[in-house]
Each structure stands twice: as structure tokens, then as C-alpha cells.
Amino acid sequence: MFKLFRLLKPFRLQIAAVLALVFCQSLSDLYLPTLLSDIVDKGILKGDVPYIWRIGGFMLLVSAAGAACIIASSFLSSRVASGFGRSARSKLFAHAEKFSLPEFDRIGTASMINRTTNDVNQVQQVLIMMMRMMVSAPMMCIGGLIMAFSKDAKLSLLLVAVIPVIGLTIFAVMRKAIPLFRAMQVKLDKLNLVLREGLTGIRVIRSFNRGEYEQGRFDSASRDLADTALRVNRMMAILMPTMMLIMNLTTVLIVWFGAKRIDAGDMNIGSLIAFIQYASQIMFSLVMMSMMFAMVPRAATSAARINEMLDIAPTITDGQAKPSPAASPRTGAARGEVEFREVSFHYPGAERPALDRVSFTARAGETTAVIGGTGSGKTTLLNLIMRFYDAGEGEVRVGGRDVRSLSQEELRAGIGLVPQKALLFSGSVSGNIRYGKEDATDAEVRHAAEVAQAAGFVEAMPEGFSTDIAQGGANLSGGQKQRLSIARALVRRPDLYLFDDSFSALDASTESRLRAALAEETGGAAVLVVAQRVSSVMGADRILVLDEGRLAGDGTHAELMESCGVYREIVESQLRTEEESA
Amino acid sequence: MSEERRTPPGRHPGAIPRMGGGPGPGAMMPGEKPKEFKKTMLRLLRFLKPYRLRLLLVLASAIAASVFSIVGPKLLGHGTDIIVKGVVARMNGAAGVPFDYAGLLHVLGWLAGLYVLSFLFGYVQQYLMAGVTQGAVYRLRKEVDDKLQRLPLQFYDAKSHGDILSRVVNDVDNISGTLQQSLTQLITSAVTLVGVIVMMLTISPLLTLIVFVTLPLSFLVTKAVAKRSQKHFAGQQRSIGELNGHVEEMFTGHRIVKAFGREKESVERFEAINGKLYQSAWRAQFISGTLMPLMSFVGNLGYVLISVVGGLMVTRGGVSIGDIQAFIQYARQFTMPITQLANIANIIQSTAASAERVFELLDEQEEEPDGTSEAGRGIRGNVAFESVDFGYKPEVPLMKGLSIEVKSGQTAAIVGPTGAGKTTLVNLLLRFYEVDGGKITIDGRDIRQLTRGSLRSLFGMVLQDTWLYKGTIRDNIAYGRTEATDAEIEDAARAAHADFFIRTLPEGYETVLNEDASNLSQGQKQLLTIARALLADPAILILDEATSSVDTRTEVQIRHAMKELMRGRTSIVIAHRLSTIRDADVILVMDKGSVAEQGTHEELIARGGIYAELYRSQFSGNEAS
């Protein structure tokens, strides 16, 4: 956790000021009982009324000064803690935006969201508490002891004896309670998980009549949580009453021994009264500290999770922009042209390569189709072109230049990707299409939607292109989302189109209209289409056949039927299924 | 923000139980206001009813513990007085007069005894309350879960999972925290407040008056601070929501953000929200942070006044020093229960809001009552829709007078564009939703006469959506028939052409599927669901043919497996393949939720309607002949 507090560096002056202010405030709090004891000894016992008034006024001043200090420190500490939260969040988010897909695979999207939001809040909360209490509690404790000593050193020995008793009690309870707190968190998560599974799987559960089984699972998780919570709370039940008991019995002892010292003439009454107040201040601060100890482990876990994310270095970094022709030996290459040279790629931890020495060229003005079974490496191929991952061996070239030598922004600016899973953002329809080109005119947006066969349903929506899309496009059907995601790529007018199995949710007639419109639109750009069905690729200028990561064929439909066994097999299996009963 | 929604700020689910009192930042939160506070609280109390004896004990202990601790300072004051008497005697020159140690010992002995009793009662009260709370909360959760089992699918489709989760977990947790801590604190604070006032009055009505004078001041301060901070707390909540939403969206769509090079805009937007959050966060924090020092200043004001006035009174011989000492202690205790009560009032408000959300869930309309008869063995599988009306929303009818008949052993192919109502058909057949008019029958019996359990056990489903479950592959196949032996499971897998790929997995049948089964390909998942259906051996099948996301080789296997499965069963197939459609005994052409045409392939082609057009545009390309 303390590693994360490096982010506090810019605030060090303010933190120093907070500490100083809290110190002053503690002093003022500690000074009051002394003044009171003076009132008792010098004022009341001697009947000196003006003295009482004078000291009383002074007490008021001291306590006003204390309040001023604590308000000032609260002002600073609020700004520091909130500022810390702001920088931590900012740093995390900016860092995450540099991540490419391997890093996202590693941590998981849900966990990253949690780290950026909840974990930071958790640490920020504790930071505030720390500045408010963790500083003032030890100060009150030590200051109280010093004041007590100054009042009566011998009687202070009593406190010195009692403090370890309190410390040990807190320690003993917390040592048992903290693991229980953790266990409780784990069990709460478990309950959450069981419930979430029940919600997502509700149709399966109902259709297989597994409701009772699920209820049993929930019940045992719930019971488990209740049991642990019971143990924690019973454990904690002992803490406060014990603290109060020790505090009160100490007071009783102070009065008893104080009486003896007063009897012996070593102490006066005012000091005794002040002493009792110091004792309770000390013990109260100890209780405060014990609360801190319960909070810190939680925040430490959060901090560790934040650090873990910050420690991941993005694997994909921008190439040094080398606009010199030396970087692109084939200056003649058109801008959208894609070339793979002996490219191999392994996913981390995978045994077999996802792509194995693949070489091909997809020319501008042509449609190149990629076909192959699940896991044959089609999407991986697109991921390498987008540079979501870096090739292990070989070179991926776009527009004649190695993708690693370009900046990511430069590379991607020329590409229009339509992913397998259509993903839209909250905002209007036109906003989503404009995501492809920020400064697109209304006419451009409309045109893109028309080509993507989306204009029809968009206009049927209550507010047309201004209609709001719910998060994740929840208010659209799968086919509608897919068409908008195509429009988003079209509006860029890129040099290179990448379609990753992007027509799957469209019905046949829409798909054929879309294909026809696309053919006109893409003109001189290079088009790469990934597909599963032969019917979708037959018309392409070139077909690449992938089989378990290797390029098994490269040519037109007719050529491949002649030369490529794998392709023939795919074609036959698909036609056979169509015709076997015909 | 979805799952973490509405966790009251500053209070984390499952957080450490609140210890002690004192106004934390919690006192300043703009507490969520429940709609019907009284009704909700009464209903919540009903959950405590079985524990009323123990609650009475808790109440008694809380009162006892508070009373004993209230008497403490007064006794301590007596002790001080005994000492003062000795000192004064000496000052008056009576040297050698011994202190009244016997008297002092007597007082202190009593005091110690009281404190021990107060400790015991305090502990008993907390200990018992823990049992009551966890018992009541456990019952509440159980009731909610039981309710969830009885709610119709409609409820699940309409509500976000995050919302339901938050009600069952966070809101119940919030209630649990309040019951454990705030309820007893409420009692203790109230008793202490009354006790302290009584004790103060017995010592000196004049001094008590001074303390009371500071009261309105405290209220004014609290109100002023609360008013100013609430605005910022609300702003903070808004910004947090906005920020979480942005983060969630950007991280989920990371690939798109990258592909379109929008990282910069994304970060800029984040920074803008983050900046707004900072502004309201520190203000809210700061303003609420001033409450404590301001209150303690007001407290000190009273303290000084009492010291001064009390001192004057002592010099005039009105009261003793011990009494002043006791009074000061009471005055200090006096403000604590007040701030605590204010705090608790806020917490209870937010608890009532939580409870209300939970009760809302408990009050949701349940499924229509179950039928009573079992389907029994020997179901032949004649399925019929008889002029069925249905709509998800009453004002948007989806099906009107829909009639379909599929005879035992027949195959019905459903054809039509996506979203044409195929899911709806499944929803109605399995009685996830109720028809608005007409009826659905199986072997002539209205499905509403059957129990839902026995109705659903008639169906086997092989659908595109992942109907798999976190657990081992073995458990997944056996999901519909838990008592199946290993041999039966493997036989089913073999028949479904799934055995081979299962055995190539590192753990074979014991491989654990993760939450969304993303460690299997789409096709493999479908083979598993086929195996599951084979094992369950249902009378009627509902199948969804694979679309493009399955590779061709797997698809051949799926087709063979499906054939195997369909033999001799009534099958309703959501069809994409021409061969399936042509083979079907009846083709249902769905359009906009209703059956536009039905008949055999030849009949429909001859008719020259939607089907004929669909057939020409979709399939003619692949037909060589």
C-alpha cells in the first residue's frame, strides 16, 4: 500500500501542514484539562472568582484555536485524499488505455473495472481516516501520557501498567477477528457468485427443474455467511465493553491512589481531576487506533490490486516514426495493402502456434477472403494486422511498412474494422457511426448507414439518427448492431477494411443487399473478409484457406477446388450437408 | 455502474461492523429517503418477531448497562468529595486528621461493582444481538431466494441482474449492519440521554440549563453543515456513477477504442469526469469534516461555561467539587448520544430504503399457480397451439390467433428472419411466459394443467445460447438427469459425437467449464447440449441449428448428432439449412411474431408466398440443379 502512496508526493507540503495542524489541535485538547485543574486548585478552592473568569476565557480561546486547526487540517486533508484518488484513477485509466489485448486477457475486463473504481475508492477512504485519526490518535496518546507525567509522575506508572493490558486485549481480539473479516468477504463473494449464476442460468435451471438444487446451494452459502458473520460479531461484542471496563476500573484505581498521594501532600485535587481526563483521552485514542487496524488490511488488498495493474508494462508500443523511405523498401505498395511474411504467433501459454509461418499479400482494390474452421487462426490474423498483438516471428506489413515501425494511431487510422461481436457505445446512433470519423458530416453518416443497410431501421426509430443507444446496444437486435458497426467502419473510408465474420446475425436477403452495396463502396481499398461458409467467400478475388494456423491454400474458388485438399473438404462438407437428403 | 450500484457511500458491503459512535462522514450523507418509512420498518420488525424474547433481554441489558454506567460519575464525584473534605480539613489547620479511607473504599468498591455489571450487560447485549441479527438476516435472504424461485421469467428479463444482485446482497447486508449496531445503539443512546439529563438535574438545575442553552447551537451547526455538504455528496455520487459507467464501457469496448484510435478522447472524457468528481469529493469531505470540530467547539463552550459557573457556585458553597466533576463528565456524555442519535436516524433511513427495495422484490407478482397433474410416462408428443394470443407488453401484441399443430414424431421447421419470434415460441412452450389468450396443448392437455416441473421435463433443448453451466463437463451432461451413471453419460457423449473432443481436453470429463463456458468453442458447446438432451431422453425436442459461428467439420458432427436425437421424437427445429427445412413434416414461416404460412415444402413453393421468395433468395445459389 505504501508503494501507492508515492502518488502523494506532490502533496507532501500539504500533508506536513495537516500533521502540524493536527498536532496543534491535539495540544489544545490536552491543554484544557490542565487549565481546568488550575481553576479547581487556584480558583475554586481559594475562592478566586476573577481568576476563574480569566482562565475560563483563556480556555475558550484555546478551544477555538483547536477548532480552527482541525478545520484547516480537514480542508487540506480532504483535498489531499481526493487529489490522491484523482491521480490514482487517472494513472490507472491512462495506463489501461495503453494496454493492448494481451494485458486485458491477463487481468480480465471486470477486474480492471473494479480496480479502477472500487479499489481506488477503498484506498482513498482509508487515507482520509488515516489523516484524521491515525495521526491524532497516537498524538493524543503520547501527549496525554506526557501531560499525565507532568501532573504526577508516580501516578502515571498506573497508566504505564494499564496501556499494555489494553494493547494486548485489542491485539488478541483483532488477531482472531481480522481473518474472520476476510473470510466474511470471501463468503459474501461466494453468495454473490451463486446468485449471479442463478440469474444468468435461470432458463436452464427452470427447464431442467433444478430450482431446488440451486436453492440448496444458495442456502448453504447464505448459512455459511451468517455463521461467519455471527462469529465476527460475537468476537467484536467483547471489545468495546472490555475497553470501557478497563478504562473505568483504571479511573477507580486513580482515585484510590490519588487520594493517598493527596493525603501525603504530593498532589492536589485539580491535578487528580485533570489526570482522570488524561487517562480517558489516552484510552480512547487506543480504541481509535484499534479501529484503524481493522481497516488497513482491506485497503492494503485494494492497493495491491491497483499496483499489480500499474506494474504491467504495455507490450505493444509505438514504433519510432521513421517516415524515411528506408522504412518501406517497397515504396510502390498501395496504402491498404497487407502483406504477411513468414508470420508465426503463439498465444501466451499455448502449446501450438495460432499462426504458423503464414505468408500472403492482400492487394488494394481486391477482396481477399479468409476461410477456415474454428481455431484455425482467422481472427488472430486480423488481430495481428490491427497490432492488438505482435507477431512472434516474421513481419506484418500494411501499406508496405512493418506495422511495428508505425505508430498505432497511424496504423489504425487507415483501417476500418468490423469485429465479430458488434459493440456499440452509449450515445446517439449518429454518435456511434461518427465514432469511425469524428468530423463526419450528416450526409456522410447517412450515406454510411445506407450502404450498411441500417438507414431503414434507424429512420423507423422514434428519433432517427438522434435516437439514444443504451449501453452495449441493449435496445437493438443483433443484426441491427452489426449493421451499425459496419456503418461505423464505412464512414472512415479507410484504405483497408477488415470484416471479421460480421454478417452472421443478418438474414440472407439483407446480407446480399449489403454485399452488393459494399462492393461499390470499397472501390480501391483492400478488403479482407473472414468467414466460415463457402457461400460467403466464393465470390472473392482471392481466398486464403487456414487450417490449424497454417496457410493451406491461396487462390480463387476454381483454383482452390483444383489444388487445395482442405478447401475441397470444406466445400464438400458444406454442400453435402445441403444436399445429402436432397 | 451495474453491480456495485447503490452501496451507500462510505459503507461497504461486508465491511467491518461499526464500532463505537461518534459522527463519521456517515452522519452527513444525504440519506436515501424511503417512501413509506413506518410501514417498511414495521415489516422489517416482523422478521425479528421470532426473537422477541431474546430482543427483550437485549433491551433489558442495554438499559441496565447504560443505567449502571450513568451512575458511575456521580459515585466518582462522591469519592472526590471525600478527598476534598480531607484536604479542606487540612487547609483549615486540622493537621493529622486522617482521610476517610473507609468511606472512600466503600464508594470505590460500589463503583467498581457497577462498572463490572455494566460490562457484563453490555457484552450480553451485543452477544445476543449478533445471534438475533444473523438469524433474522438469514431468514430474510432465504425468503428472498424462495421468492426468486417463484418469479416468472418476465421479471428476470425486465430487471437487470445487477439490480437484483444488489438488492439481495448489498441491501440485505446494509440491513444486517444496522440491526447489529444501530438498534442497540439507539436504545443505549436514548437511555443515556435521559439518564444523563436526570443526573444533571439532580446535581444542579442551573448548570443543566447552561448545557441546554448550547443545544440549539449544536442543532444549528449540524443543520448548516449538513445542508451545505449534501449538495456536494449528491454531486460526488453522480460523478462516481458517471465515471464507473465510462470505465465499464471503455474497458468492455477496448478493442473498438483501439481500432478506431480513440484512446485520447476516452482519457479526456475520463479526466473531465474525474476532475468533476474531485471537486465535489473534496468539498463534501471537507464540509462534513468540519462538523466534528465545530461540535466539539460547541461542547467546549459548554464545558468552559460549566467550569466557570460551577466554580463560582462552589465558592459560594452551592455545590461540591465532586459534583462539578461529575457534572462535567455528564455534560461531555450529553453531546455524544445526541450526535449518535442523529447519526443513527440517518442510518436507519438508509436502512429503511434498503429494506424497501428488498420488500419490493418480495412483493413482485409471482408466476401463475402451478397445475396439479403430472405429465406421467407415455407422453406421445402431440403439440398444438390453439389460437394463441401473446405479447410481452399488453399494448404491443406479438401473436394473434396463432395455431400450430405438430403431431407425435413429426419434425416442424421454423423459418424466418432473426427476431421473428422464435425465442417467444420457446418461452411459451416451457411456460416461461403465459399466453394471453387461447391455449397450448400436449397430447390434447392444456399445459396449464401440468406442473411446471413435469411440463419442462418433457422438453429437451439444444439452443444457440449457451445453456451450459459452470461445473464439470460430466455434471453438465448429467444436468437433466442427476442419477445417470458414468457409463450412461459417456454413451450419451459418444452418441452426440462429443466423446472424442472431451477426451482431448486436459481433464477429460472432469474439465471445469468457466462461467460463460468460453473455454469451449461454440460447436463443442452445442455437442454437449445434444449429449445432455440425449441423456435426458425427452419426448419433445426444441433445436436451434448452428449458424456461421461453427466450423464446418464440427457442424457435420452436430448434424449427425441431431439426427440421432430427433429420431422418433417430436421436434421443433429453428432451421437454417435447406435440407432440414425440406425434410420437415411441416414448415412454419414466422414473420413479425406470427406464422405467416405453414405447410410442406412443396405446398409452400406452390403457393408462391414469403417462403417461396425466401427460398429463391437464400438457397437457390447453392443449388446446382
Interface residues (C-beta under 8 A of the other chain):
Chain A: Q25 L32 L36 I39 V40 G43 I44 L45 G47 V49 I52 W53 G56 M59 L60 S63 A64 G66 A67 I70 I71 S74 F75 S77 S78 R79 A81 S82 G83 G85 R86 R89 S90 F93 A94 A96 E97 K98 F99 S100 L101 F104 T109 M112 I113 T116 T117 N118 N121 Q122 Q125 I128 R132 F181 M184 Q185 L188 L191 N192 L195 R196 E197 G198 L199 T200 G201 I202 R203 V204 R206 S207 F208 N209 R210 G211 Y213 E214 Q215 F218 D219 S222 R223 A226 D227 A229 L230 V232 N233 R234 M236 A237 I238 L239 M240 P241 T242 M244 L245 N248 L249 T251 V252 V255 W256 G258 A259 I262 D263 N268 I269 L272 I273 I276 V287 M291 A294 M295 R298 G372 G373 T374 G375 S376 M386 F388 Q408 E409 R412 A413 I415 L417 P419 L423 F425 S426 Y435 G436 E438 Q471 G472 S477 G478 G479 R488 R492 D501 F503 S504 A505 L506 D507 A508 S509 T510 S512 A531 Q532 R533 S535 S536 I570 S573 Q574 L575 R576 T577 E578 E579 E580 S581 A582
Chain B: M1 E4 G10 H12 P13 G14 A15 I16 P17 M19 G20 P25 A65 S69 G72 L76 G79 T80 I82 I83 V84 G86 V87 V88 M91 P98 F99 Y101 L104 L105 L108 L111 A112 Y115 V116 S118 F119 L120 G122 Y123 Q126 Y127 M129 A130 G131 T133 Q134 G135 V137 Y138 R141 K142 D145 D146 L148 Q149 L153 Y156 H161 I164 L165 V168 V169 D173 S176 Q180 I240 L243 N244 G245 V247 E248 E249 M250 F251 T252 G253 H254 R255 I256 V257 K258 A259 F260 G261 R262 E263 E265 S266 V267 F270 E271 N274 G275 L277 Y278 A281 W282 R283 Q285 F286 G289 T290 M292 P293 L294 S296 F297 N300 L301 Y303 V304 L305 S307 V308 G311 L312 V314 T315 I321 I324 Q325 I328 P417 T418 G419 L430 F432 R452 G453 R456 S457 F459 M461 D465 W467 L468 Y469 K470 Y479 G480 T482 E515 S521 Q522 G523 A536 T547 S548 S549 V550 D551 T552 R553 T554 E555 V556 R559 R577 L578 S579 R582 D583 L614 S617 Q618 G621 N622 E623
